[in-house]
Amino acid sequence: MSGGDEERSRIDEVFAACRAQRRAALVGYLTALDPGREQSLARLRAAVEAGVDVLELGVPFSDPTADGPVVQGAMTRALAAGATLAGVLELAAELRAGWDGPIVLFSYANPLLRLGPAIGERLAAAGIDAVLVVDLPPEHAPELRAPVEAAGVGWVSLVAPTTPASRLPAVARSASAFVYAVALRGVTGATLEIDEELVARLDAIRAHTARPVAVGFGVREPAQAAALAPYVDGVVVGSAFIEAAEQGPAALAAKVSAIRAALTREGEAAR
């Protein structure tokens, strides 16, 4: 399938299937074209074959302020190998030819803005289901969001620990694909501790949106994923997958399988 409403329904179908299986979806992040095209494609295929439900494909960027050392290192390697947004979209299209799961483009704003009005058509043609722009406040989103959604590509809204309570309802409702809840302050790759404050924040987000809610930043081990699964529709893992991928596709597949197995919920489905 290519871009369009079918792509957005693909995200809905995956989250619905996971709910029916009484588990949270595994949303896996890898930086595209790290450390080069063929190695990156092998890693992506290993991840989805091992059980990633939704793939977040990171666009390499020279100033990744939201990301920690592991993702920054991956972006540096990809850029050194000549990575461009056009190359990322070509990679996505090749992966799409052999995999029918959702692909979310995870990007900073500048690379996307350079595409201009054609952005939506370009993303849809590459088989992208949704886009998450990590450094774009909602009030500045229309310039990107309008052409993206006009092409049938979904929008992922980001809710951070620093998002004011007064803004949370609007941010949560703005998602057309799903809501990404940032679990901790700081950058990707830090260590997450699951406490009552985090659980209360996840409940507050879910109260303001009918879209799926996924939580990420700091999820590194199966036990953390298992603890989060009852409260969300999806759990996002990034830095831990990049570290495993550096040991080869087999190590990445083993890490994916271990975390995926931890996402099965006991008893009732997610709240």
N, C-alpha and C positions, 0 to 999 in steps of 0.2 A: 504493500500500500504506500501511497505517497501522501503529501500533506492534505489537510482538509479536515472536515468534521470527524472522519473516520479515525484520525490520529488522536483527537481529543477523547473519543470514546474508548480508544485503546487504554488510556490511563484509567478511565472509569472501570473498564472490564477487569483490569489487573487488580485494582484495589477491591472490587467486588468479589473476585475469585478468592483473594486472600482472606477476606472476611468470612466467606463460606467455608474456608478451610480452617477457620479459627486461628489465624496467625496474622501477624503484621507483615506487610510487604518489606522486602529488602531493597532499599534504594542504594545503589553503589556508585560512588564517584571515582572516576579516573581522569587524569589530565590527558587530553588528546595529543597524539604525536610525541609522547614521551616514551623512550628517548629518541625515537625515530618512527617513521610510518609503519614499517612492517612489524617491528616489535610491539608498537602500540596496538595494532590490529590484532595481533596474537593474544595480547593481554585482555583486550575487550572481549574477544570471543571466548577466552577461558572463563572470564567473569560471568558472562551470560549463560554459558553452558553449565556452570557450577551452581547457578540458582539465583543470580541477581534478577529481581523482578522488574525494576525500573533503573535504567542506566542514566546517570548524570555524566555528561561529557564536558569536561572543563576546557574552556578556550584559553590557551596560554596568553599571559598578559605581563607586561614588563614591570608593573607596579601593583602587585596583588595584595593590597593592604589588609584584606580580611583573612588572608591565609597565613598559616604558620610555616615553619621551616620545611616540612615534608612536601607540601604542595608547592611552595615557592621553588624548591629544588627541582620538582618535576617540570614546572613551567620554564625554569631556566634551561633545563636540558632540551625541552621541546623547541624553545626559541633558538637555541644554538644550532639545532638541526634544521632551522628554516621554517618553523611552524607559522602559518597564517590562518586567518579565519576561513579563507577559501579552502585551504588544505583540510581544516577540521570538518567542513561540510562535505568534502569529498570522502573523507574517512567515514563519516556518519552514513553517507549513501552506500558505501561498500558494506558496512556492517548491516545496514537495513536490508540489503539484498538477501541476507541469510538468516535474519532474526526478526521476529514480528513483535517483540516487546517494545515498551515505550522508551524513547530516547529524549532526555531533557538536556537542552543546551545550558550550561552553567557558565555565565560570562560576566565580565565587567562591562560597563556601558560603552566605553570608547570604541572597541572593535565593532560592536553592533551598530552604533550611530554612523560609522563610516559607510555602512551598506546603503544608507539613505532609504528612500521610499520603497525600494525593492526588497527590503529585509524580509517581509513576510513570505513573499514568493520564493526567495532563496532558501529560507528555512524549510518551508513545506516541500520544496523540490528535493531536499536532502533527506526527507523522511523524519524531520524533527517533530516531536509531538508537543513540546512545550519549551518555554524559555524561562530561566531564572536569572535576573540581572541583580548582581549582589550589591552594587553600590548606587542604586537608583531609587530615591525616595518616591513614594506613590504620587505625590503632587507633580513630579517631573516625568512621570511615566508615559503620559499620552503620546508623546512623540514617537516612542518605540512601540507602545502597546497597540495603538490603533492599527497600523499596518500588519503587525504580527497576528492579531486576532482576526483581522479581515481575511487573512489567508488560511484561517482555520487552525492556527497554532495556539496552544493554550498558554496561559500566564500563571506562573508560580509566584505567590506573594511570600515575602520574607518577614517574619516576626522575630525581632531580637529581644533579648532581656532588657534592653534600653528603650524599647518601644513604649511610649507613655500609655497609661491605661486609657486615656481619652482618645487615643488614636487607634487602639487595638481593634475595636469593632470594624472600622472602615478598612483597615489593612487586611484583616481576616476575610472580610466580605469581598475584597477586590480580586481574590484568586478565582480564575476560571478553570485551572487544572488541579492544583492542590496548594496547601499552605505548608511552607517550610518553617518550622519553629526552631530557632537557634537555641541550643540548650544552655550555653554558657557565654559569659562575656569573654572578649579576647578574640583569638584567632583559631583557625582550624588546627586540629592535632593536639590540643590541650586535653587534660584528663577530666572526664566528666564524673561528678558525683550526683547521684539521684536523690533528691530530698523533697520535703513537702512543698517548698517554694516552687520547684520545677513542676511538680505534679499539679499544683494549683494553677500555674500559668498555662499548662497544657489544657486543663479543663476550661479555663477562661477563653482560650482560643477556640476550642471546639464549640463553645456556647454561641459563638458569633459567625459560624460558617457551616454550610452543609457539605462543603468540599472535604476531601480527605486531608488529614493533618499528618505530616511526617516530621520527625525530630532528628536533628543531627548536630554536629560539632562535638567532638570528644568521645564518640562511641568507638571503642577499640577492641572490646572483648565480648565473647558470647554472654557472659553474665550480665554485662551492662545492657545489651540488647534485650535479653530476657526480662530484665527489670522494667524496661520501658514499654515493652510490647502491649501490656494491658491498657495503656493510656493513649495510644496513638494508632493510626492506620498504617504508618510506615516508619522504619528506622533507617537513617542515613549513615553510611560508613564511607569515609574517604581516605584519610591519612593512613589508616591501618592497611587498607587495600593497596595503596601505593607502595608502602614498605614491603608488603608481601610480594608484590609484582616485581620488585627489584631483585628478588631471589628466583624469579622465573614464573611462567604461567602455571606450573603445577603447584607451587607454593601459594599463588594467588587463589587458585581453585580450592585448595584446602581451607584457606581462611574464609572464603565465601561460604563454603559448605558448612563450616563450623558455626558461623554466625546465623546463617539461614536456619539451621536446625534449632537454634535457641529462640526463634521468634514464634513458635507455637504457643498459643495461650492455653492455660488451664481454665476449665469452666467456661464462663460467659465470654462472648466476644467483646471487642473494645467498646468503651463507653462512648 
